Amino acid sequence: QVQLVESGGGLVQPGGSLSLSCAASKYRFIIETMGWYRQAPGKQRELVATMISGGSTNYADSVKGRFTISRDNAKNTVYLQMNSLKPEDTAVYYCYCRVVPMDYWGKGTLVTVSS
């Protein structure tokens, strides 16, 4: 029902910045929750940040103060601005959205912070 397409991954030096975006296919209703998860090799997928349509946000403690999530509801697009990147931020980042009662995931985009 909803297709997610991520962009913006790549290689960045420690301390640098990177921006991710994810566009959802056109949908007749506002997507309630959009956000980002990540998965590093050998680790579980973990929450990075989410935002509901009304604007409330939820961030992982590890990224608070460094990452900022934003949404454009008219475009069904979610963004992640990542600053002060650390090597431990290296992971595949997955776009996520919830259209109750369904969850949707993007294919992921690799972010590599060189060490």
DSSP file (Angstrom, degrees, kcal/mol; ACC not computed):
  #  RESIDUE AA STRUCTURE BP1 BP2  ACC     N-H-->O    O-->H-N    N-H-->O    O-->H-N    TCO  KAPPA ALPHA  PHI   PSI    X-CA   Y-CA   Z-CA
    1    1 A Q              0   0    0      0, 0.0     2,-0.4     0, 0.0   103,-0.0   0.000 360.0 360.0 360.0 -38.0    0.0    0.0    0.0
    2    2 A V        -     0   0    0     95,-0.1     2,-0.4    25,-0.1   103,-0.2  -0.991 360.0-163.2-126.6 129.2    2.9    2.4    0.8
    3    3 A Q        -     0   0    0     -2,-0.4    22,-2.2   101,-0.1     2,-0.4  -0.942   8.0-155.4-112.0 134.3    6.3    2.3   -0.8
    4    4 A L  E     -A   24   0A   0     -2,-0.4     2,-0.5   101,-0.3   103,-0.4  -0.917   6.5-169.0-113.5 132.8    9.3    4.1    0.8
    5    5 A V  E     -A   23   0A   0     18,-1.8    18,-2.2    -2,-0.4     2,-0.2  -0.973   9.3-160.4-125.0 116.3   12.3    5.3   -1.1
    6    6 A E  E     +A   22   0A   0     -2,-0.5     2,-0.3    16,-0.2    16,-0.2  -0.609  12.8 172.3 -94.5 153.5   15.3    6.4    0.8
    7    7 A S  E     +A   21   0A   0     14,-2.3    14,-2.5    -2,-0.2   102,-0.1  -0.981  44.0  61.7-151.7 158.7   18.2    8.6   -0.4
    8    8 A G        +     0   0    0     -2,-0.3    11,-0.2     1,-0.3    14,-0.1   0.339  59.7 135.6 110.5  -5.4   21.2   10.4    1.0
    9    9 A G        +     0   0    0      9,-0.1     2,-0.3    84,-0.1    -1,-0.3  -0.224  24.6 109.0 -68.9 165.5   23.4    7.7    2.4
   10   10 A G  E     -d  111   0B   0    100,-0.8   102,-2.8    99,-0.1     2,-0.4  -0.991  64.0 -42.4 161.9-163.1   27.1    7.6    1.8
   11   11 A L  E     +d  112   0B   0     -2,-0.3     2,-0.3   100,-0.2   102,-0.2  -0.829  51.0 168.8-102.4 133.7   30.5    8.0    3.3
   12   12 A V  E     -d  113   0B   0    100,-2.5   102,-2.2    -2,-0.4     3,-0.1  -0.990  32.4-113.0-144.1 149.6   31.3   10.8    5.7
   13   13 A Q    >   -     0   0    0     -2,-0.3     3,-2.4   100,-0.2    72,-0.2  -0.471  48.9 -84.2 -78.5 151.8   34.2   11.7    8.0
   14   14 A P  T 3  S+     0   0    0      0, 0.0    72,-0.2     0, 0.0    -1,-0.1  -0.300 119.8  25.7 -53.3 138.4   33.9   11.7   11.7
   15   15 A G  T 3  S+     0   0    0     70,-3.3    69,-0.6     1,-0.3    71,-0.1   0.283 102.2 116.0  86.3  -9.5   32.5   15.0   12.9
   16   16 A G    <   -     0   0    0     -3,-2.4    69,-2.3    69,-0.2     2,-0.3  -0.091  59.5-118.5 -83.3-174.6   30.8   15.5    9.6
   17   17 A S        +     0   0    0     66,-0.2     2,-0.3    67,-0.2    66,-0.2  -0.896  22.9 179.6-128.7 154.5   27.2   15.8    8.6
   18   18 A L  E     - B   0  82A   0     64,-2.4    64,-3.0    -2,-0.3     2,-0.4  -0.983  14.8-146.3-152.8 145.5   24.8   13.9    6.3
   19   19 A S  E     - B   0  81A   0     -2,-0.3     2,-0.3   -11,-0.2    62,-0.2  -0.959  11.3-165.9-118.9 133.4   21.1   14.3    5.4
   20   20 A L  E     - B   0  80A   0     60,-2.7    60,-2.3    -2,-0.4     2,-0.3  -0.861   4.2-171.5-111.9 149.6   18.7   11.5    4.7
   21   21 A S  E     -AB   7  79A   0    -14,-2.5   -14,-2.3    -2,-0.3     2,-0.4  -0.977   6.8-167.1-137.6 154.9   15.3   11.7    3.1
   22   22 A C  E     -AB   6  78A   0     56,-2.0    56,-2.3    -2,-0.3     2,-0.5  -0.961   5.5-161.5-144.8 122.1   12.6    9.2    2.5
   23   23 A A  E     -AB   5  77A   0    -18,-2.2   -18,-1.8    -2,-0.4     2,-0.3  -0.911   9.3-149.4-108.5 127.4    9.6    9.7    0.3
   24   24 A A  E     -A    4   0A   0     52,-2.8   -20,-0.2    -2,-0.5     3,-0.1  -0.693  29.0-101.6 -90.8 145.6    6.5    7.6    0.7
   25   25 A S        -     0   0    0    -22,-2.2    -1,-0.1    -2,-0.3   -21,-0.0  -0.261  58.1 -74.9 -60.3 153.6    4.3    6.8   -2.3
   26   26 A K        -     0   0    0    -24,-0.1     2,-0.3    -3,-0.1    -1,-0.2  -0.239  58.3-176.6 -56.9 135.5    1.1    8.9   -2.5
   27   27 A Y        -     0   0    0     -3,-0.1     4,-0.1     2,-0.1   -25,-0.1  -0.981  33.4-129.8-138.4 145.5   -1.4    7.9    0.0
   28   28 A R  S    S+     0   0    0     -2,-0.3     2,-0.3     2,-0.1    -1,-0.1   0.705  91.4  47.8 -72.6 -19.7   -5.0    9.1    0.5
   29   29 A F  S    S-     0   0    0     -3,-0.0     2,-0.2     1,-0.0    -2,-0.1  -0.831  95.6 -94.9-119.1 158.1   -4.5    9.6    4.2
   30   30 A I        -     0   0    0     -2,-0.3     2,-0.4     1,-0.1    23,-0.1  -0.533  43.8-116.5 -67.5 133.1   -1.8   11.3    6.3
   31   31 A I        -     0   0    0     -2,-0.2    68,-0.2    42,-0.2     3,-0.1  -0.608  21.8-149.8 -74.5 126.2    0.8    8.8    7.5
   32   32 A E  S    S+     0   0    0     66,-0.8    21,-2.0    -2,-0.4     2,-0.4   0.936  74.0  20.6 -68.0 -48.4    0.6    8.7   11.3
   33   33 A T  E     +FE  52  98B   0     65,-1.3    65,-2.6    19,-0.2     2,-0.3  -0.980  62.5 170.3-128.6 131.9    4.2    7.8   12.1
   34   34 A M  E     +FE  51  97B   0     17,-2.3    17,-2.9    -2,-0.4     2,-0.3  -0.973  21.2 116.3-133.1 151.7    7.3    8.2   10.1
   35   35 A G  E     -FE  50  96B   0     61,-2.3    61,-2.3    -2,-0.3     2,-0.4  -0.970  47.8 -78.6 178.5-161.7   10.9    7.8   11.2
   36   36 A W  E     +FE  49  95B   0     13,-3.3    12,-2.5    -2,-0.3    13,-1.8  -0.987  24.0 179.3-136.5 137.0   14.2    6.1   11.0
   37   37 A Y  E     -FE  47  94B   0     57,-2.4    57,-3.2    -2,-0.4     2,-0.3  -0.845  13.7-156.5-122.4 165.6   15.8    2.9   12.4
   38   38 A R  E     -FE  46  93B   0      8,-2.4     8,-3.0    -2,-0.3     2,-0.4  -0.983   7.9-160.9-144.0 156.9   19.3    1.6   11.9
   39   39 A Q  E     - E   0  92B   0     53,-2.0    53,-2.3    -2,-0.3     6,-0.2  -0.950   6.1-162.0-142.3 118.1   21.1   -1.7   12.0
   40   40 A A    >   -     0   0    0      4,-0.4     3,-2.2    -2,-0.4    51,-0.1  -0.617  46.5 -75.7 -91.0 156.9   24.8   -2.2   12.4
   41   41 A P  T 3  S+     0   0    0      0, 0.0    -1,-0.1     0, 0.0     3,-0.1  -0.277 118.7   7.5 -55.0 131.2   26.5   -5.5   11.5
   42   42 A G  T 3  S+     0   0    0      1,-0.3     2,-0.3    -3,-0.1    -3,-0.0   0.500 113.1 101.0  76.9   4.6   25.9   -8.1   14.1
   43   43 A K  S <  S-     0   0    0     -3,-2.2    -1,-0.3     1,-0.0     2,-0.1  -0.786  75.5-100.2-120.4 163.1   23.4   -5.9   16.0
   44   44 A Q        -     0   0    0     -2,-0.3    -4,-0.4     1,-0.1     2,-0.2  -0.439  46.2 -96.0 -74.6 151.1   19.7   -5.6   16.4
   45   45 A R        -     0   0    0     -6,-0.2     2,-0.3    -2,-0.1    -6,-0.2  -0.515  52.1-167.1 -65.1 135.5   17.8   -3.0   14.5
   46   46 A E  E     -F   38   0B   0     -8,-3.0    -8,-2.4    -2,-0.2     2,-0.1  -0.920  23.9 -98.2-131.7 152.9   17.3    0.0   16.7
   47   47 A L  E     +F   37   0B   0     -2,-0.3   -10,-0.2   -10,-0.2     3,-0.1  -0.429  33.5 171.6 -63.9 136.4   15.2    3.1   16.8
   48   48 A V  E     -     0   0B   0    -12,-2.5    12,-2.5     1,-0.3     2,-0.3   0.715  64.5 -34.1-104.5 -59.4   16.9    6.3   15.7
   49   49 A A  E     -FG  36  59B   0    -13,-1.8   -13,-3.3    10,-0.2     2,-0.3  -0.961  52.7-170.1-163.6 145.3   14.1    8.8   15.6
   50   50 A T  E     -FG  35  58B   0      8,-2.1     8,-2.0    -2,-0.3     2,-0.4  -0.958   2.9-165.2-135.9 158.5   10.3    8.9   14.9
   51   51 A M  E     -FG  34  57B   0    -17,-2.9   -17,-2.3    -2,-0.3     6,-0.2  -0.985  12.5-142.5-143.8 131.7    7.8   11.7   14.5
   52   52 A I  E >   -F   33   0B   0      4,-2.1     3,-2.0    -2,-0.4   -19,-0.2  -0.465  37.1-100.7 -86.2 167.4    4.0   11.5   14.4
   53   53 A S  T 3  S+     0   0    0    -21,-2.0    20,-0.1     1,-0.3   -20,-0.1   0.794 121.1  59.2 -61.0 -28.7    2.0   13.6   12.1
   54   54 A G  T 3  S-     0   0    0    -22,-0.2    -1,-0.3     2,-0.1   -22,-0.0   0.582 121.8-102.1 -77.8  -9.2    1.2   16.1   14.9
   55   55 A G  S <  S+     0   0    0     -3,-2.0    -2,-0.1     1,-0.3     2,-0.1   0.257  71.8 140.2 113.0 -12.3    4.9   16.8   15.5
   56   56 A S        -     0   0    0     -5,-0.1    -4,-2.1     1,-0.0    -1,-0.3  -0.405  34.7-157.8 -66.9 141.5    5.9   14.9   18.5
   57   57 A T  E     -G   51   0B   0     -6,-0.2     2,-0.4    -2,-0.1    -6,-0.2  -0.824  16.8-162.6-122.5 158.3    9.3   13.3   18.3
   58   58 A N  E     -G   50   0B   0     -8,-2.0    -8,-2.1    -2,-0.3     2,-0.4  -0.973  14.8-173.9-140.7 124.1   11.1   10.4   19.9
   59   59 A Y  E     -G   49   0B   0     -2,-0.4   -10,-0.2   -10,-0.2     2,-0.2  -0.906  28.9-113.4-120.3 145.3   14.9   10.0   19.7
   60   60 A A    >>  -     0   0    0    -12,-2.5     3,-1.6    -2,-0.4     4,-0.9  -0.507  32.0-121.5 -65.4 144.3   17.3    7.4   20.8
   61   61 A D  T 34 S+     0   0    0      1,-0.3     3,-0.5     2,-0.2    -1,-0.1   0.843 109.8  63.7 -57.8 -33.2   19.5    8.6   23.6
   62   62 A S  T 34 S+     0   0    0      1,-0.2    -1,-0.3     3,-0.0   -14,-0.0   0.678 110.8  35.3 -68.0 -17.1   22.6    8.0   21.5
   63   63 A V  T X> S+     0   0    0     -3,-1.6     4,-2.3   -15,-0.2     3,-2.3   0.471  82.1 126.1-116.1  -4.5   21.6   10.6   18.9
   64   64 A K  T 3< S+     0   0    0     -4,-0.9     4,-0.1    -3,-0.5    -3,-0.0  -0.310  81.1  16.6 -58.8 134.7   19.9   13.3   21.0
   65   65 A G  T 34 S+     0   0    0      2,-0.4    -1,-0.3     1,-0.1     3,-0.1   0.277 126.1  58.4  85.7 -11.0   21.5   16.6   20.3
   66   66 A R  T <4 S+     0   0    0     -3,-2.3    17,-1.8     1,-0.2     2,-0.3   0.700  98.5  51.4-116.6 -36.4   23.1   15.5   17.1
   67   67 A F  E  <  -C   82   0A   0     -4,-2.3    -2,-0.4    15,-0.2     2,-0.4  -0.800  59.9-165.1-108.5 148.1   20.3   14.2   14.9
   68   68 A T  E     -C   81   0A   0     13,-2.3    13,-2.9    -2,-0.3     2,-0.4  -0.993   4.9-156.8-133.9 127.2   17.1   16.0   13.9
   69   69 A I  E     +C   80   0A   0     -2,-0.4     2,-0.3    11,-0.2    11,-0.2  -0.803  17.8 171.3-100.3 144.0   14.0   14.5   12.4
   70   70 A S  E     -C   79   0A   0      9,-1.6     9,-2.9    -2,-0.4     2,-0.3  -0.966  14.1-151.8-146.2 162.2   11.5   16.5   10.3
   71   71 A R  E     -C   78   0A   0     -2,-0.3     2,-0.5     7,-0.2     7,-0.2  -0.972  15.2-157.6-136.9 149.7    8.5   15.8    8.1
   72   72 A D  E >>> -C   77   0A   0      5,-2.7     5,-1.8    -2,-0.3     3,-0.8  -0.902  15.3-173.3-120.5  98.3    6.7   17.4    5.3
   73   73 A N  T 345S+     0   0    0     -2,-0.5     3,-0.5     1,-0.3   -42,-0.2   0.832  81.2  60.1 -65.8 -32.3    3.3   15.9    5.5
   74   74 A A  T 345S+     0   0    0      1,-0.2    -1,-0.3    -3,-0.1    -2,-0.0   0.832 116.0  34.6 -63.5 -30.7    2.1   17.4    2.3
   75   75 A K  T <45S-     0   0    0     -3,-0.8   -51,-0.3     2,-0.2    -1,-0.2   0.428 104.4-127.4-100.3  -1.7    4.8   15.4    0.5
   76   76 A N  T  <5 +     0   0    0     -4,-0.7   -52,-2.8    -3,-0.5     2,-0.4   0.928  63.9 140.1  50.6  48.2    4.7   12.4    2.8
   77   77 A T  E   < -BC  23  72A   0     -5,-1.8    -5,-2.7   -54,-0.2     2,-0.4  -0.958  38.6-162.8-125.8 139.4    8.4   12.8    3.2
   78   78 A V  E     -BC  22  71A   0    -56,-2.3   -56,-2.0    -2,-0.4     2,-0.3  -0.944   9.4-162.4-121.2 144.8   10.6   12.4    6.3
   79   79 A Y  E     -BC  21  70A   0     -9,-2.9    -9,-1.6    -2,-0.4     2,-0.4  -0.869  10.3-159.5-125.2 155.0   14.1   13.7    6.8
   80   80 A L  E     -BC  20  69A   0    -60,-2.3   -60,-2.7    -2,-0.3     2,-0.6  -0.928   5.3-162.8-136.8 113.4   17.0   13.0    9.1
   81   81 A Q  E     -BC  19  68A   0    -13,-2.9   -13,-2.3    -2,-0.4     2,-0.6  -0.864  12.3-165.4 -94.0 120.1   19.7   15.6    9.6
   82   82 A M  E     +BC  18  67A   0    -64,-3.0   -64,-2.4    -2,-0.6     2,-0.3  -0.934  11.2 174.1-114.2 118.6   22.8   14.0   11.1
   83   83 A N        +     0   0    0    -17,-1.8   -66,-0.2    -2,-0.6   -67,-0.2  -0.784  58.9  22.9-118.6 163.1   25.5   16.1   12.6
   84   84 A S  S    S-     0   0    0    -69,-0.6    -1,-0.2    -2,-0.3   -67,-0.2   0.900  84.2-159.5  49.7  48.7   28.6   15.4   14.6
   85   85 A L        -     0   0    0    -69,-2.3   -70,-3.3    -3,-0.2   -69,-0.2  -0.264   8.0-159.1 -66.0 144.2   28.7   11.9   13.1
   86   86 A K    >   -     0   0    0    -72,-0.2     3,-2.2    -3,-0.1     4,-0.3  -0.830  31.7-110.1-118.8 156.5   30.7    9.2   14.9
   87   87 A P  G >  S+     0   0    0      0, 0.0     3,-1.9     0, 0.0    26,-0.3   0.856 117.2  63.1 -54.8 -34.3   32.1    5.9   13.7
   88   88 A E  G 3  S+     0   0    0      1,-0.3   -48,-0.0   -48,-0.0    -3,-0.0   0.576  88.4  70.5 -70.7  -7.1   29.5    4.1   15.8
   89   89 A D  G <   +     0   0    0     -3,-2.2    -1,-0.3     2,-0.0     2,-0.2   0.560  70.0 119.8 -79.4  -8.9   26.8    5.7   13.7
   90   90 A T    <   +     0   0    0     -3,-1.9     2,-0.3    -4,-0.3    22,-0.2  -0.395  41.6 109.5 -60.2 124.1   27.8    3.5   10.8
   91   91 A A  E    S- H   0 111B   0     20,-1.9    20,-2.7    -2,-0.2     2,-0.6  -0.970  74.9 -81.2-176.5 168.7   24.8    1.4    9.9
   92   92 A V  E     -EH  39 110B   0    -53,-2.3   -53,-2.0    -2,-0.3     2,-0.5  -0.856  47.0-146.8 -86.3 125.2   22.1    0.7    7.4
   93   93 A Y  E     -EH  38 109B   0     16,-3.0    16,-2.2    -2,-0.6     2,-0.5  -0.837  11.5-159.6-100.5 128.9   19.4    3.3    8.0
   94   94 A Y  E     -E   37   0B   0    -57,-3.2   -57,-2.4    -2,-0.5     2,-0.2  -0.913  12.0-135.5-113.5 129.2   15.8    2.2    7.3
   95   95 A C  E     -E   36   0B   0     -2,-0.5    11,-2.3   -59,-0.2     2,-0.4  -0.563  28.2-168.9 -75.4 146.2   12.9    4.5    6.7
   96   96 A Y  E     +EI  35 105B   0    -61,-2.3   -61,-2.3    -2,-0.2     2,-0.3  -0.991  13.6 174.4-139.3 142.4    9.8    3.5    8.5
   97   97 A C  E     -EI  34 104B   0      7,-2.0     7,-2.7    -2,-0.4     2,-0.5  -0.994  16.8-147.4-145.7 154.1    6.2    4.5    8.5
   98   98 A R  E     +EI  33 103B   0    -65,-2.6   -65,-1.3    -2,-0.3   -66,-0.8  -0.979  14.3 176.3-121.3 125.4    3.0    3.3   10.2
   99   99 A V  E >   - I   0 102B   0      3,-2.6     3,-3.3    -2,-0.5   -68,-0.1  -0.878  59.7 -82.4-122.0  94.1   -0.4    3.4    8.6
  100  100 A V  T 3  S+     0   0    0     -2,-0.5     3,-0.1     1,-0.4    -2,-0.0  -0.058 115.0  10.6 -47.4 128.5   -2.5    1.7   11.3
  101  101 A P  T 3  S+     0   0    0      0, 0.0    -1,-0.4     0, 0.0     2,-0.3  -0.898 122.0  70.8 -98.2  23.3   -2.6   -1.2   11.5
  102  102 A M  E <   -I   99   0B   0     -3,-3.3    -3,-2.6     2,-0.0     2,-0.4  -0.741  57.2-154.1-106.6 146.1    0.3   -1.7    9.0
  103  103 A D  E     -I   98   0B   0     -2,-0.3     2,-0.4    -5,-0.2    -5,-0.2  -0.919  12.6-165.1-111.8 143.3    4.0   -1.0    9.2
  104  104 A Y  E     -I   97   0B   0     -7,-2.7    -7,-2.0    -2,-0.4     2,-0.4  -0.967   1.4-164.1-131.2 146.4    6.2   -0.3    6.2
  105  105 A W  E     -I   96   0B   0     -2,-0.4  -101,-0.3    -9,-0.2    -9,-0.2  -0.973  14.4-132.9-131.5 141.8    9.9   -0.3    5.7
  106  106 A G        -     0   0    0    -11,-2.3  -101,-0.1    -2,-0.4     3,-0.1  -0.307  34.5-106.5 -77.7 174.2   12.3    1.0    3.1
  107  107 A K        -     0   0    0   -103,-0.4   -13,-0.1     1,-0.2    -1,-0.1   0.655  63.7-113.4 -78.7 -15.7   15.1   -1.1    1.7
  108  108 A G        -     0   0    0      1,-0.0     2,-0.4   -16,-0.0   -14,-0.2   0.080  18.0-127.5  99.8 150.2   17.7    0.8    3.7
  109  109 A T  E     - H   0  93B   0    -16,-2.2   -16,-3.0  -102,-0.1     2,-0.4  -1.000  25.0-121.7-134.9 134.9   20.6    3.2    2.8
  110  110 A L  E     - H   0  92B   0     -2,-0.4  -100,-0.8   -18,-0.2     2,-0.5  -0.605  21.5-169.6 -84.2 128.1   24.1    2.7    4.1
  111  111 A V  E     -dH  10  91B   0    -20,-2.7   -20,-1.9    -2,-0.4     2,-0.5  -0.979   6.6-172.6-113.3 121.1   25.8    5.4    6.1
  112  112 A T  E     -d   11   0B   0   -102,-2.8  -100,-2.5    -2,-0.5     2,-0.7  -0.966   9.7-165.3-118.9 120.8   29.5    4.9    6.7
  113  113 A V  E     -d   12   0B   0     -2,-0.5  -100,-0.2   -26,-0.3   -23,-0.2  -0.919  28.0-128.1-104.2 112.1   31.4    7.2    9.1
  114  114 A S              0   0    0   -102,-2.2    -2,-0.0    -2,-0.7  -103,-0.0  -0.282 360.0 360.0 -67.2 142.9   35.1    6.6    8.4
  115  115 A S              0   0    0   -102,-0.1    -1,-0.1   -28,-0.1  -102,-0.1   0.357 360.0 360.0-116.2 360.0   37.3    5.8   11.3
